[in-house]
Amino acid sequence: MKHSINKISIWPILCMSLALIVNSNSLHADNSSDERSLIESLNLKWNEAFNSGKPESVSELYDQSAVLSPGNGEVLVGKTAIESLFRSFIDNGIHNHTIEIIDTHYDGKTMYEVSKWSAQGLEENGKKPVFGGIFVNIFHVDDNGEWKSHLHTWNLSNNPGD
């Protein structure tokens, strides 16, 4: 009889454990949704800054010691160098920048995204060039509690429409 009582008393524990597992999975999904929303808002700010034609607004989204590699083997460090790069893109007619998130990850004061990017160039001979590729952006919380880009790198695809 003692043996059957133990079997009965274990069911509430198993049910409670299952409920905790299910709830922890849904909490993780909610956090994942929150991080994605946060990255989407950071991307929206980035696109707005770039598409407004103000490279100084773009550089404000990076921390002071940010590292950026534009996919050509160069490495730029700091907001001044980053602003200069984006100024050259804007001055050469790159516009209509968009971002489509592929994946995100959040870990305390650090998060990253892997995304597709695309932009258009100035029309030449009746054709508007389209540029695009994949990028990785790693963000961290700065001393003021704001999310800033700390490491940003991208490539240029031969088939930006894909």
C-alpha positions as CSV (number, residue, x, y, z in Angstrom):
1,M,0.0,0.0,0.0
2,K,2.8,2.4,0.8
3,H,4.2,1.8,-2.7
4,S,0.9,2.9,-4.4
5,I,0.7,6.1,-2.2
6,N,4.2,7.1,-3.5
7,K,3.0,6.7,-7.1
8,I,0.0,8.9,-6.4
9,S,2.0,11.6,-4.6
10,I,4.5,11.8,-7.5
11,W,1.8,12.9,-10.0
12,P,1.4,16.4,-8.7
13,I,5.2,16.8,-8.7
14,L,5.4,15.6,-12.3
15,C,2.5,17.9,-13.4
16,M,4.1,20.8,-11.6
17,S,7.5,20.1,-13.3
18,L,5.8,19.9,-16.7
19,A,4.0,23.2,-16.1
20,L,7.3,24.9,-15.2
21,I,9.1,23.5,-18.3
22,V,6.3,24.8,-20.5
23,N,6.2,28.2,-18.8
24,S,10.0,28.5,-19.1
25,N,9.8,27.8,-22.8
26,S,7.1,30.5,-23.3
27,L,9.1,33.0,-21.2
28,H,12.1,32.4,-23.4
29,A,9.9,32.9,-26.5
30,D,8.7,36.2,-25.1
31,N,12.3,37.4,-24.4
32,S,13.2,36.4,-27.9
33,S,10.3,38.5,-29.2
34,D,11.4,41.4,-27.0
35,E,15.0,41.3,-28.2
36,R,13.8,41.1,-31.8
37,S,11.6,44.1,-31.3
38,L,14.5,46.0,-29.7
39,I,16.7,45.2,-32.6
40,E,14.0,46.1,-35.1
41,S,13.7,49.6,-33.4
42,L,17.5,50.0,-33.5
43,N,17.5,49.1,-37.2
44,L,14.6,51.5,-37.8
45,K,16.7,54.3,-36.2
46,W,19.7,53.3,-38.3
47,N,17.7,53.3,-41.6
48,E,16.1,56.6,-40.7
49,A,19.5,58.2,-39.9
50,F,21.2,56.9,-43.1
51,N,18.2,57.6,-45.4
52,S,18.0,61.2,-44.0
53,G,21.4,61.8,-45.5
54,K,23.0,62.7,-42.1
55,P,26.0,60.5,-41.5
56,E,26.6,62.2,-38.1
57,S,23.2,60.8,-37.0
58,V,24.4,57.3,-38.1
59,S,27.6,57.6,-36.2
60,E,25.7,58.4,-33.0
61,L,24.3,54.9,-33.0
62,Y,27.8,53.5,-32.5
63,D,29.9,53.6,-29.3
64,Q,33.1,55.6,-29.1
65,S,35.3,52.6,-29.7
66,A,33.1,50.8,-32.2
67,V,34.7,48.6,-34.8
68,L,33.3,48.5,-38.3
69,S,34.5,46.4,-41.3
70,P,32.7,47.3,-44.6
71,G,33.6,43.9,-46.1
72,N,36.6,45.1,-48.1
73,G,39.2,43.9,-45.6
74,E,39.5,47.3,-44.0
75,V,38.8,47.9,-40.3
76,L,37.6,51.2,-39.0
77,V,37.7,52.1,-35.3
78,G,35.7,55.0,-33.7
79,K,32.8,57.2,-34.5
80,T,34.8,59.7,-36.6
81,A,36.0,57.0,-39.0
82,I,32.5,55.4,-39.2
83,E,30.9,58.8,-39.9
84,S,33.4,59.4,-42.7
85,L,32.6,56.1,-44.3
86,F,28.9,56.7,-44.3
87,R,29.3,60.2,-45.5
88,S,31.1,58.9,-48.6
89,F,28.2,56.4,-49.2
90,I,25.6,59.1,-48.8
91,D,27.6,61.6,-50.9
92,N,27.8,59.0,-53.7
93,G,24.0,58.6,-53.8
94,I,23.5,55.5,-51.8
95,H,19.9,55.7,-50.4
96,N,16.8,53.7,-49.5
97,H,18.7,51.4,-47.1
98,T,16.6,48.6,-45.6
99,I,17.3,45.7,-43.2
100,E,15.6,42.3,-42.9
101,I,16.5,40.4,-39.7
102,I,17.5,36.7,-40.1
103,D,18.4,35.9,-36.5
104,T,19.0,37.6,-33.2
105,H,20.5,36.7,-29.8
106,Y,20.5,38.4,-26.5
107,D,22.8,37.8,-23.5
108,G,22.5,40.4,-20.7
109,K,24.2,43.5,-21.9
110,T,25.1,42.2,-25.3
111,M,22.9,41.2,-28.3
112,Y,23.5,40.6,-32.0
113,E,21.7,40.3,-35.2
114,V,22.4,38.6,-38.5
115,S,20.4,40.4,-41.2
116,K,20.1,41.1,-44.9
117,W,20.7,44.6,-46.0
118,S,19.9,46.4,-49.3
119,A,20.3,49.9,-50.7
120,Q,19.9,51.7,-54.0
121,G,22.4,53.8,-55.9
122,L,21.9,56.7,-58.2
123,E,20.1,56.0,-61.5
124,E,22.5,55.7,-64.4
125,N,21.4,55.1,-68.0
126,G,17.9,54.4,-66.9
127,K,18.9,51.8,-64.3
128,K,19.0,52.0,-60.6
129,P,21.7,49.9,-59.1
130,V,20.8,47.7,-56.1
131,F,23.3,46.7,-53.5
132,G,22.9,44.2,-50.7
133,G,24.3,41.4,-48.7
134,I,24.4,40.0,-45.2
135,F,25.6,41.8,-42.1
136,V,26.3,41.1,-38.4
137,N,25.8,43.8,-35.8
138,I,26.8,43.3,-32.2
139,F,25.3,45.8,-29.7
140,H,26.0,46.4,-26.1
141,V,24.7,48.7,-23.4
142,D,26.9,51.8,-22.9
143,D,27.5,53.6,-19.6
144,N,24.4,55.7,-20.2
145,G,22.2,52.5,-20.5
146,E,21.7,52.9,-24.2
147,W,22.2,50.2,-26.8
148,K,25.0,51.1,-29.2
149,S,26.6,49.2,-32.0
150,H,30.0,47.9,-31.0
151,L,31.0,45.7,-33.9
152,H,29.4,45.9,-37.4
153,T,30.5,44.1,-40.5
154,W,28.9,43.2,-43.8
155,N,29.5,41.7,-47.2
156,L,28.3,42.7,-50.6
157,S,26.4,40.0,-52.5
158,N,26.6,39.5,-56.2
159,N,22.8,38.9,-56.1
160,P,21.4,41.5,-53.8
161,G,17.8,40.7,-54.8
162,D,18.1,37.2,-53.3
